[in-house]
């Protein structure tokens, strides 16, 4: 969750607990304390402590180009074994509060929208010392981010459009074929009905007397 900027800058000191019967040595211009027991002699410590007065320095070894869709950051430190804390702001708002990452993980900001952003990064060494200096192009970087073209969405839309066109074409062919079949069926029905009508007429005429069959119908109407 988001915390205030004042709380973000509060850090706990990493100091050894009170102990006795510990051994000490002077190595590389440093006093090193090893082991010991707690004050009531109930706990045996097997840790090593020394004082580190050097503050680490973080710098950005890989950063995106401004006005592109590049989104990968990689950090490095002046001290080995350090991890990193970073935050991203847009205007006066913290888009990402102080968050932890490592050199191998880096930071990917491909989810942010178009606009100007500023990234701050600081290094934290194994002793808990944090980078206290921020300078542009070293551990502070401002850039304009452009989201990548959504090729997946565009490809999906293109495939959907193609599917609609192909489906519409086949539906048109199906309806056209159906209309042709309906016309053909209707024509067959008319021909069949006409043949039946002609057969009934011939049957009726054959049932009449011969002398009546030879009378021309036009002559009857002329006589009338």
N, C-alpha and C positions, 0 to 999 in steps of 0.2 A: 504494500500500500504506500501511498505518497506521504512523506513526512516533510516537515518544514525545513527550510534551508539552514536554520540554526541547529536543529537536531542532526542534520546530515554532517555537519562539520565537527561534531563531538566524537572523540575517539577515546577508547579505553587504553590506559598504559599497560604494556605487557612487562610485568616485573615478576621475579620469582617470589614464591611464598617464603615466609620466615623459616629458617632451618638452622641446624647445627651439625657439626661433624662433617661438613662439606670440604672438598678439596679445591684448591685454586691454583691457577698457573698463569704466567704472563707469556702469551703467544702472539706474535705479529702485532706487538704494541697494544695488546688488549689483555684485560684481565678475564680469565675464563673460570667459571665456577662449575664444579661437577658434583652431582649427587648430594648426599646428606640425608639427615633425618628431620622429621618435624620436631617442634619444640617439646612435645610430650613423648617423643620417641616411638610413636605408634605407626608412623608412615615412613617408608623408605623411598627416597627420590632417586630416580635414575636419569635425570635430565641434565642438560648442559646449558648454561647461560653465559652470555657476554653482552656487553653494551655496544650498540651500533648507533653511532652518531651521524652516519652518512645518510642523507635523504636520496632516495632513488629519483631518476629522471625518466619520464615516459616520453616516447615520441611515436609518431604515426609513420610506420614503414610502408603501408599501402593504403591509398585513399582513392575514392572515385573522382573522376573529372567532372567539373561543374557543367551543368546543362546536358547531362547524359543520364542514361538509366543504370549506370554502374552503382553498385550498392554495397560493396565489400570493403571493410576496414580491417587492417592488421596492425597490431601494436607491438612495440618492443620496449625494453627497459635497460637502464644502465647497470642493473644488478641482476644476477642470475636468481632464478627461483621466485621472482616477483609475479604477482598477478595484477590485474588492472580493474579500475573502476571508471566508468564512463557515463556521461549523460548527454542528451540531445535536447536543444531548445529551439523553439520557433517563435521569433519575436520575443515576448516576455514570458512565454509559457514553456514549462518543462514537458516536452513530449515523452521523454524517458527520464525518470529520476536516476540518481546514482545507482548503477547496476554493475555486477561483477562479471568479468570474462577473463579468458586466458589468452596467451599468445597463439596457441594452436586453434582456439575457437574463433577468435576475432569477433567481428560484429557484422551482421547483415541487416540492412535497413530497407530492403525491397518492399516492405509493407507500407511505408510512409507515402503520403500524397505529394503532389507537385508543389514546389515552393522552396524558399530559402531556409536553410537549417544551419545550426552551429553545433559541433561536437566538441566536448571537453573530455580529456582522458588523463588519468593520473595513475601512477604506479605505486604498489604497496609491496614492500620487501618482506622477507620472512620475519623481521623484527617488528613489523607493524608500522614502520615509518612510511609516510605518504609524501608524494610529490606535492610541493606547496607552490611551485611556480608554474604559471600558465603563459604561453607565448604563442602567437599566431604561427601557423605552418609547422610547429613543433609538436605540441599537444593540444592545440586548438585549431579547428578547421571549419571554415564556412563554405558552403557550396549550394548550388541550385539543383535540386533533384527533379528529373523528368521521368515519370513512370514509364516502364517499357510498353511497347505495343502489345495488347492482349491477343497474340496470335491464336491462342487456343479458342478464345471467344469468337474471333473472326472466322476461324476454320469451322467451328460449330455452326455459325450462322450460314456460312457458304454451303456446308453440307445439308443443312435443313432446307435452304432455298432450292438446292439441286434436287433434293428428295421431293419437294412440293411440285417442282416443274415436271419431273419424271412421272410422279403420281398423277398430276393433272393431264399429262399427255396420254398415259394409259387409260385414264378414265374417259377422256375424249374418244379414244379409239374404241373403247368398250361400248359407249353410248352410240357411236356411229354404226358399229357392227350390229347393235341391237335394233337400231332404226331400219337398217337394211333388211335384217331378218323379219322384222314386222311387216315391211312393205312386201317382201317376197311371200310371206305367209298369207297376207291379205290378197295378193294377186292369185295365189293358188286356190284360195277359197272362192274367189270370184269365178275363176276358170272352172272349178269343180261344180259350182252352182249353175253356171251357164250350160255345162255339159248335161247336168241333170235336167235342166229345163228343156233342152233340145230333145233329150230322150223321152221325156213325158209327152212332148208335142208329137213326136213320131209314133209313140204308142197310141195316142188318141186318134191320130189320123188312120192308123192301121185298123182300128176298131170300127171305122165307118164303112158303109157299103162301098163297093168299087166305083159305082157311078158317081157317088158323092165325092170320093177321094180325087176323081179326075177333074172336078169342077175347080176352076181357078177362083180364088177368093176375090180377086180384083174384079172379075166378071160379075160376081154377086153384088158387089157394091155398086158397079156401074148400072146393073139392072135396077137396083133399088133407087 
